[in-house]
Amino acid sequence: MRKDMVKDYKTRTQMIHGGTRRSQYNEVSEAIFLTQGFVYDSAEQAEQRFLKSQPDEFIYARYGNPTVAMFEDRIAALEGAQDAFATASGMAAVNGALMSCLKAGDHVVAARALFGSCLYILQDILGRFGVDVTFVDGVDLDAWQAAIRPETKVCFFETISNPTLEVIDIRAVSELAHKVGALVIVDNVFATPVYSRAFELGADVVVYSATKHIDGQGRTLGGVILGSQEFIRGTVEPYMKHTGGSMSPFTAWVMLKSLETIELRVRAQVASAEALAEALYDHPKLESVMYPGHASHPQNALVQSDLGKGGTVVSFVVKGGKDAAFTLLNGLNVAVISNNLGDAKSIATHPATTTHQRLPQQEKDLLGIADGLIRFSVGLEDPQDIIDDVLGALENIA
Ligand SMILES: *Cc1c(COP(=O)(O)O)cnc(C)c1O
């Protein structure tokens, strides 16, 4: 079932059938077209295809591939986007979305609380090419308003920030950005594609690290840029296909099969995250618990109205700093210590010494990355086992 045929069905149905292209053998499970090139029937056909290829006419896998196209159509259906371009990793998506539309002299406003590599692109790379970047506290709308100026081309932020789980108001930032004609690009990993309403709320471009919930089983890196057909085909595709960050057909196949179960997986993980957050609130060994889906979260009203749910990650600060945090991590039996998220396996991370180790102390303080902070990505194990695992490990803290 192609994109245009599937759109009347509900999301779960679209995730099973959307984008499917069958070969002449009529296989049930989608084929991996593990080919980098395509044969033309004639010299004239080759000439025509390079002149202007139609949808589903392929030239070279860096430009497009049938398995990759199936993934792009299926994820576009999930997000409610006109089009999508699949990338080799989440960072290829973030880089591609930004670099494809910015030029020297442009101005970008970005939320300060960002995934480390996103921060690197905005702080270190863009400046080298004459793009001026202003960082703001993403939840402070006055700060966005003050920072946006007539030459602002892009506003960039993570809908739910990593690792302290602040929630940014897509609708409000989009209104401010659109007044000066700036594009709103959101990195939506923590909100998850299942609960995203980013386009409806005003975002122009949505990027995902597909490595997270889309694969959701820890196998392969990938990413995707979603937006209008004009932006994806007119701006993103030329940049991506010539700079080499396209997704491989094998990766696309893994991601495509994962989309069949993403709704079930993410809904179950969110339900377990809610239960874990509830079990941890007011725990005597904890200084604080951050979960956007909990009533005590500062942006919970926004989560209720815009996302519906608070995602699959719970962050908390243990009393006793780094030593206590390490005691907790080393006492976990079900959850693993690692730095991915959105996985079927529950994963605990100590941001201060791993993902955010490089940040100067002053920056860590600004972002709330305390020595006792744990980022806990809730997996698909039985929720009671997850809760017992964390509560049990907390008992090890003196
Ligand atoms: C993981 C992640 C990325 C980068 O994705 P990769 O697939 O690792 O390249 C970007 N943004 C956010 C919010 C992430 O969690």
PDBQT file of the ligand as one rigid body, heavy atoms in Angstrom, charges set to zero:
ROOT
HETATM    1  C1  LIG A 401      20.754  10.276  19.971  1.00  0.00    +0.000 C 
HETATM    2  C2  LIG A 401      20.320  11.636  19.666  1.00  0.00    +0.000 A 
HETATM    3  C3  LIG A 401      20.834  12.327  18.553  1.00  0.00    +0.000 A 
HETATM    4  C4  LIG A 401      21.872  11.727  17.638  1.00  0.00    +0.000 C 
HETATM    5  O1  LIG A 401      21.450  10.567  17.030  1.00  0.00    +0.000 OA
HETATM    6  P1  LIG A 401      22.471   9.438  16.446  1.00  0.00    +0.000 P 
HETATM    7  O2  LIG A 401      21.571   8.466  15.821  1.00  0.00    +0.000 OA
HETATM    8  O3  LIG A 401      23.223   8.921  17.629  1.00  0.00    +0.000 OA
HETATM    9  O4  LIG A 401      23.384  10.129  15.495  1.00  0.00    +0.000 OA
HETATM   10  C5  LIG A 401      20.381  13.611  18.326  1.00  0.00    +0.000 A 
HETATM   11  N1  LIG A 401      19.477  14.200  19.121  1.00  0.00    +0.000 NA
HETATM   12  C6  LIG A 401      18.962  13.569  20.205  1.00  0.00    +0.000 A 
HETATM   13  C7  LIG A 401      17.971  14.263  21.063  1.00  0.00    +0.000 C 
HETATM   14  C8  LIG A 401      19.357  12.273  20.517  1.00  0.00    +0.000 A 
HETATM   15  O5  LIG A 401      18.860  11.654  21.588  1.00  0.00    +0.000 OA
ENDROOT
TORSDOF 0
